[in-house]
Amino acid sequence: MPRIKVTLRGRKKPWSRDVDVRASIVEEALVEIGINPLEVLVKLNGDFVPDIERIRTGDSLELLEITSRG
């Protein structure tokens, strides 16, 4: 079970925490921790990646919330 660091930056108060996930790819990990993959851009270990990228123990996910102004 991978243990990863997740940081969310967006409209609400930013947060960061270490989480254990059963998932092996970014999209599944986001769903598992309650984040809609369609609402964030993902940086894995500092690089923007597609949500099908594999994750491993020790990885760091930085999530940038997508906002829209109408």
Secondary structure by P-SEA (a helix, b strand, c coil): cbbbbbbbbcccccbbbbbbbccccaaaaaaaaccccccbbbbcccccccccccccccbbbbbbbbbbcc
